[in-house]
Amino acid sequence: MFAGASAPRQGPFESGRGVTVEVVFEDGERAVDAWDGRDVRREFVYRSRSRAVSATVDPDQRILLDVNRTNNSSTIAPQAAAAATRWALRWMAWLEHAMLTYAALV
């Protein structure tokens, strides 16, 4: 939940555009929409010839108090291989720096 909208709600209607959502479709088309962020979940309905591939909440990272940014997006196809490769490369770079630091001190 993001209770950062300042205007009060008017019954069931939203007020404010506190949280941005970007949806990417198979043909490369992008749809950007927003809502006030006060509800735990919000459903968006789009009319498109192709299906949605991914959705990202706060794609521009404007909400600076977001502690866990890894849960801001979802994709239809799993990205496990790319994520594992990225984390392995980061770990190897860290290990290299640690070994160089140790070698400089010994």
C-alpha positions in Angstrom: 0.0 0.0 0.0 1.1 3.5 -0.8 -0.9 6.1 1.2 1.0 9.0 -0.2 -1.9 10.6 -2.1 -3.0 13.8 -0.3 -6.5 14.3 -1.6 -9.2 12.4 0.3 -11.1 9.6 -1.5 -14.6 10.4 -2.9 -16.5 7.3 -2.1 -15.3 4.4 -4.3 -13.5 6.8 -6.7 -9.7 7.2 -6.5 -8.1 10.6 -6.0 -4.5 11.1 -7.0 -2.0 9.3 -9.2 0.6 8.2 -6.6 1.7 4.9 -8.1 2.6 4.3 -11.8 2.2 0.9 -13.6 3.8 0.0 -16.9 2.5 -3.0 -18.9 4.5 -4.3 -21.8 2.8 -6.4 -24.5 4.2 -9.0 -26.9 4.3 -6.7 -29.9 6.4 -4.2 -27.9 3.6 -1.8 -27.1 3.7 -0.2 -23.7 0.8 1.1 -21.6 1.4 3.4 -18.6 -1.3 3.9 -16.1 -1.6 5.1 -12.5 -3.7 4.8 -9.4 -3.7 6.3 -5.9 -2.1 3.3 -4.3 -4.4 3.1 -1.3 -5.7 -0.4 -2.1 -3.6 -3.5 -1.7 -4.4 -4.6 -5.3 -5.8 -2.9 -8.4 -6.9 -4.6 -11.6 -6.3 -2.9 -15.0 -8.0 -4.0 -18.2 -6.5 -3.3 -21.6 -7.7 -4.0 -25.1 -4.9 -5.2 -27.2 -4.2 -7.6 -30.1 -1.3 -9.2 -28.2 -1.2 -10.4 -24.6 0.7 -8.7 -21.8 4.2 -10.0 -21.2 5.3 -8.0 -18.1 4.0 -5.4 -15.6 6.1 -3.1 -13.5 5.0 -1.0 -10.5 6.9 2.3 -10.2 9.1 1.8 -13.2 10.8 5.2 -12.8 11.6 4.4 -9.1 10.0 7.6 -7.8 8.9 6.0 -4.5 12.2 6.3 -2.6 11.0 4.6 0.6 10.4 1.3 -1.2 12.6 -1.1 0.7 12.2 -4.2 -1.5 12.3 -3.2 -5.2 12.7 -6.7 -6.4 9.0 -7.4 -6.0 7.9 -4.5 -8.2 7.7 -6.4 -11.4 6.2 -9.6 -12.8 6.8 -11.4 -16.1 4.9 -14.2 -17.8 8.1 -16.1 -18.9 10.5 -16.9 -16.0 13.8 -15.0 -15.9 15.6 -17.4 -13.6 18.6 -18.1 -15.9 19.4 -14.4 -16.5 19.0 -13.7 -12.8 21.3 -16.6 -11.8 23.9 -15.4 -14.3 23.8 -11.9 -13.0 24.1 -12.9 -9.4 27.0 -15.3 -10.2 28.9 -12.5 -12.0 28.3 -10.1 -9.0 29.6 -12.8 -6.6 32.7 -13.5 -8.7 33.4 -9.7 -8.9 33.1 -9.5 -5.1 35.3 -12.5 -4.6 38.0 -11.0 -6.9 38.0 -7.7 -5.0 38.2 -9.6 -1.7 41.1 -11.7 -2.9 42.9 -8.6 -4.3 42.4 -6.8 -1.0 43.7 -9.7 1.0 46.8 -10.0 -1.3 47.6 -6.3 -0.9 47.6 -6.7 2.9 49.7 -9.9 3.1 
